[in-house]
Amino acid sequence: MKNRDADRHPGPWRVMKVDSEFAGLLLAAAFLVMGAVGLDIGKWFVMGALGLGVAVALLLRYTRKA
């Protein structure tokens, strides 16, 4: 009987050295963005949410008195 597993490519997981929690969160975020951008109204929602987030971040950055 031939050993066919010896010739198999090890795949990307032998090279990637990331925490499984980070990889899972990244994968979940990617699926959400792909799903939202795939819809016509979702594209505008994602762009609007990013724009609003940047605006709030800049507002907090320049109005904080620490």
C-alpha positions as CSV (number, residue, x, y, z in Angstrom):
1,M,0.0,0.0,0.0
2,K,1.3,3.4,-0.9
3,N,1.8,6.2,1.6
4,R,0.0,9.1,-0.1
5,D,0.2,11.5,2.8
6,A,3.9,12.0,2.5
7,D,3.6,14.0,-0.7
8,R,0.9,16.4,0.5
9,H,1.6,20.1,0.8
10,P,1.6,21.2,4.4
11,G,-0.7,24.1,3.7
12,P,-0.7,27.6,5.0
13,W,-1.1,26.7,8.7
14,R,2.5,25.5,9.0
15,V,3.7,29.0,8.0
16,M,1.1,31.2,9.8
17,K,2.0,31.8,13.4
18,V,-1.0,33.8,14.7
19,D,-3.2,33.4,17.8
20,S,-6.3,31.5,17.0
21,E,-8.5,34.1,18.7
22,F,-7.1,36.9,16.4
23,A,-7.5,34.7,13.3
24,G,-11.1,33.9,14.2
25,L,-12.0,37.6,14.8
26,L,-10.3,38.6,11.5
27,L,-12.2,35.9,9.7
28,A,-15.5,36.9,11.2
29,A,-14.9,40.5,10.4
30,A,-14.0,39.6,6.8
31,F,-17.2,37.6,6.4
32,L,-19.3,40.5,7.8
33,V,-17.7,43.0,5.5
34,M,-18.1,40.7,2.5
35,G,-21.7,40.2,3.3
36,A,-22.4,43.8,3.9
37,V,-20.6,45.0,0.8
38,G,-22.3,42.4,-1.4
39,L,-25.6,44.1,-0.9
40,D,-26.3,47.3,-2.7
41,I,-27.4,49.2,0.4
42,G,-24.8,47.5,2.5
43,K,-22.0,49.1,0.6
44,W,-23.3,52.6,1.5
45,F,-23.9,51.5,5.1
46,V,-20.3,50.3,5.5
47,M,-18.9,53.4,4.0
48,G,-21.1,55.6,6.1
49,A,-20.2,53.8,9.3
50,L,-16.5,54.1,8.5
51,G,-16.9,57.8,7.7
52,L,-18.9,58.4,10.9
53,G,-16.3,56.4,12.9
54,V,-13.5,58.5,11.5
55,A,-15.4,61.7,12.2
56,V,-16.1,60.7,15.8
57,A,-12.5,59.6,16.3
58,L,-11.1,62.9,15.0
59,L,-13.7,64.8,17.1
60,L,-12.6,63.0,20.3
61,R,-8.9,63.4,19.4
62,Y,-9.0,67.1,19.0
63,T,-11.6,68.1,21.6
64,R,-10.2,66.1,24.6
65,K,-8.6,68.0,27.4
66,A,-6.4,65.7,29.3
